[in-house]
Amino acid sequence: MDVLFIVPSMSPYLLQECRGSLELAQILKSNGVSVDLLRYWQADLDLDCFSKLVTNIAKKVDSFNPRIVSFYCRCDVYHVILSVAQTIKKRHPEIVILLGGPQAEISARETLKAFPFIDYICCGEGETTIFPLISSILSGHPNLSVDGLTYINENGVVVQNKLPNLICDNYKMGFACYQLIPHTVITNSSQAVIEVGRGCPFNCSFCSSKTFWKRSFRLRNIDDIIDEVQYIYKIYGIKSIRFEHDIFTADKKRIRAFCEKLIEKKISISWRCSSRADTVDEDTIILMQKAGLKGIFFGVETGSERMQSIIQKNLNIEKTKEIINFCVNLGVKVNASFMYGFPQETEEDFSDTLNLICDLIDMGVQRVQAHLVDFLQGTELYEQYKDQLIFNGRVSNLATQFGILRCNYIQENPQIFAAFFDYPSELRLILDYIEPFLRCYIRFHNNMRKIRAYLGGDTMIMYKRYREMVININEGGEENVKLVPNKKYDYIENDKEIIKKFYSIFNISKNVFDINANQKT
C-alpha cells in the first residue's frame, strides 16, 4: 500500500469519521495512489493502558504495509499520535511519517525540532497539495517546494514553505469519499456529519480556529450540500444530519437561501448546526425550523458583560437569552456552551456566568456545557499567559487525561502541549467541582431550582456549599454518600442526600422537598 491515513476515531460511527482525511484519501485514490484509513477503533484498543493502546495501533499498521503513514492531529490526542508515530518509526524506519491537521500546523516548527522521527508536516488546506507531495515522495524524489510543507533540511534547519491558497467560497466537495468508509460504520449510524463550510470571521481571544482558518469564512455550494444530503438518504437511509461549520449562520442571506431550497425540494430531514446568538433572528430561526432544524449549538462562553469584552466574544447577554428562549419555546433543542477560569476572570464574573447557566436550564435549555479554559497555541490567550502555565495533571474536559502523566515529553514541551497545562489561579481551584454541580442541578432540577429561588437566585452560594460537602465526602467525612470510585469530578452516587443537606443547611421547610417529582435526567 502507498499511503495509510491514521485518524483518531474511537468508535464505528459516522459522527466519528474524519472528513478531511477522507477527502484527501479520495483525491489520492482518484489519481491512482493506493490508500486506506486506519481508525483507532479498528486496532485492539486498550483504554486502560496507554502503552498498550499505542503498541496495538502501531502493530495494526503492519497489516497494511504502507510506504507512507499520515496522521490527522488534534491537540487533545497529539501525545497519542506522536507516541504511535515514534513506535511505527522504530519498527519500520523506512516508512515516511507525515503529520497534518490543526495541532500539527500550529506547532509545526517546534514539533519537528523535538521529535526527529517526524519526516514532514503539511500545513494549510491540503486539497491542492496532497497529490503533488505524495507522488513525489513515492517516486523517491520528494518535492520540497510544495506549498505548506514544513521539514528539516540537510543543515538541520526547519524550513516552512508558504501556505497554499485557501479553497474559494462556494466550493464543491462531492461525496465519493463515502466509498472509503467501512460498511460497519454506515450500518451503525443513524446520523451523519456533512461539512457545509470552513472558517470563522470572529476574533475570540481563546479560540485557535481563526488562526487555522485565517478568519476566512466560506460556505460550501448549497446545491453540493443538498446533493450529499439526498445521496446519504437514498443510499444509506440516513435523514438526521449534523451540519459541520463553526458558524453556519454567519451569512444570514445564504442560510436563508439554503433553507428555502430544502423546503422547495421537499427534502424531509432533521438537522443540527452551530451558530452564534447575534447571527440569527426570530424570522431566520422560524425558517430554519421549517426546513428541518431540530437542534442548535450556541457558544456563549461567559455571562459577564465585562468578560465578553475581554475575551473579544462581545455578545449582548440579554439578547442572547432572548434568542435562546425563543428557540426553546419554538421547540428547537439548544446546546449552550460556557467556559470558566479565564486568567482575568473574577468570582463576580463567574457568578454572572453561573447564574446565566442556571437561568438557561430553568427556561428549558436541553444541554449546557461548562469547560475549564485551556490555552491553545495560536490564540492571544496563550501568547499572553504562556510563560505562567504549569503542568500539574489538571486539564480541561475538552482535552484528555489519558496517558499524559506517562509522556515525559509533554512536560518538557509546553510550547507544543499547552492544552495539557494549567494556569495557577485561586478561582480555577475554587471551581474544581462546577461540572458535577451542574449535573446535580440538572438531574434534580425541581429541587435545585427551589433552593436557588429561596436564596434569591444566588447560585454561587449554592455551589460553594455543594463544594464543601463534596470535599467532605472525598475526605471520608460522610460514609453514606460516596463518589463513584476513581472519578473525583464525576457523578455522586447518592445525589438525594446532597439535596437533603442543601435543605438542611439553608433551613428550608422539608415539606418543600420532593425528591421524585419531575426530575430531569
Secondary structure, 3 states (H helix, E strand, C coil): CCEEEEECCCCCCHHHCCHHHHHHHHHHHHCCCCEEEEEHHHCCCCCCCHHHHHHHHHHHHHCCCCCEEEEECCHHHHHHHHHHHHHHHHHCCCCEEEEECHHHHHCHHHHHHHCCCCCEEECCCCCCCHHHHHHHHHCCCCCCCCCCEEEECCCCCEEECCCCCCCCCCECCCCHHHHHCCHHHHHHCCCEEEECEECCCCCCCCCCHHHHCCCCCEEECHHHHHHHHHHHHHHHCCCEEEEECCCCCCCHHHHHHHHHHHHHCCCCCEEEEEECHHHCCHHHHHHHHHCCEEEEEEEEECCCHHHHHHCCCCCCHHHHHHHHHHHHHHCCEEEEEEEECCCCCCHHHHHHHHHHHHHHHHHCCCEEEEEECCCCCCCHHHHHHHHHCECCCCCCCCCCCCCCCCCHHHHHCCCCCHHHCECCCHHHHHCCCHHHHHHHHHHCHHHHHHHHHHCCCCHHHHHHHHHHHHHHHHCCCCCCCCECCCCCCCCECCHHHHHHHHHHHCCCCHHHCCCCCCCCC
